[in-house]
């Protein structure tokens, strides 16, 4: 049985006004990641079309579109 992961790191990268990249990983154990090319953005967004909310317990990431309130 695999060991329980006690701590996670969540990276939120606000790429554009409509795009957020989320990466969740175990910071204590390195693992192989498939080298999939990811488009890079020259200038990160200062203002976005979405709101991001994080809950620690229970863990949740909620992304809401500002214009419609859609989750």
C-alpha positions as CSV (number, residue, x, y, z in Angstrom):
1,X,0.0,0.0,0.0
2,X,1.4,3.5,-0.9
3,X,2.3,5.9,1.9
4,X,-0.1,8.7,2.7
5,X,0.9,12.2,1.5
6,X,0.7,14.5,4.4
7,X,1.5,17.8,2.7
8,X,0.8,19.1,-0.8
9,X,1.9,22.1,-2.8
10,X,-0.5,23.9,-5.0
11,X,0.9,26.2,-7.7
12,X,-1.6,28.6,-9.3
13,X,-0.3,30.3,-12.4
14,X,-2.5,33.1,-13.7
15,X,-1.5,32.9,-17.4
16,X,-4.1,35.1,-19.2
17,X,-7.4,36.8,-18.4
18,X,-9.1,33.5,-19.2
19,X,-6.5,30.8,-18.3
20,X,-5.2,29.5,-15.0
21,X,-2.7,26.6,-14.7
22,X,-3.0,24.5,-11.6
23,X,-0.3,22.1,-10.4
24,X,-0.7,19.9,-7.3
25,X,2.2,17.9,-6.1
26,X,4.0,16.3,-3.2
27,X,6.9,18.6,-2.3
28,X,8.9,15.9,-0.4
29,X,9.0,13.3,-3.2
30,X,10.2,14.0,-6.7
31,X,8.5,12.1,-9.4
32,X,8.7,11.8,-13.1
33,X,6.6,14.3,-15.1
34,X,5.9,13.7,-18.8
35,X,7.6,16.4,-20.7
36,X,4.5,17.8,-22.4
37,X,5.2,21.1,-24.1
38,X,3.2,23.9,-22.4
39,X,2.7,27.2,-24.1
40,X,4.4,30.1,-22.3
41,X,2.9,33.5,-21.9
42,X,5.2,36.5,-22.1
43,X,3.2,38.7,-19.7
44,X,1.1,37.2,-16.9
45,X,-2.4,38.5,-16.3
46,X,-2.9,41.2,-13.7
47,X,-6.7,41.1,-14.0
48,X,-8.6,37.9,-14.8
49,X,-12.1,36.9,-15.8
50,X,-12.3,34.4,-12.9
51,X,-12.1,34.3,-9.1
52,X,-10.1,31.6,-7.4
53,X,-11.0,30.3,-3.9
54,X,-9.0,27.8,-1.9
55,X,-10.2,25.8,1.0
56,X,-7.8,23.9,3.2
57,X,-10.1,21.5,5.0
58,X,-11.7,19.9,3.2
59,X,-9.3,20.7,0.4
60,X,-11.0,22.4,-2.5
61,X,-10.1,24.7,-5.4
62,X,-13.1,26.7,-6.7
63,X,-12.9,28.7,-9.8
64,X,-15.8,31.1,-10.6
65,X,-16.3,32.9,-13.9
66,X,-16.9,36.6,-13.0
67,X,-19.3,37.3,-15.8
68,X,-21.7,34.4,-15.1
69,X,-21.0,33.1,-11.7
70,X,-20.4,29.7,-13.2
71,X,-18.3,27.3,-11.2
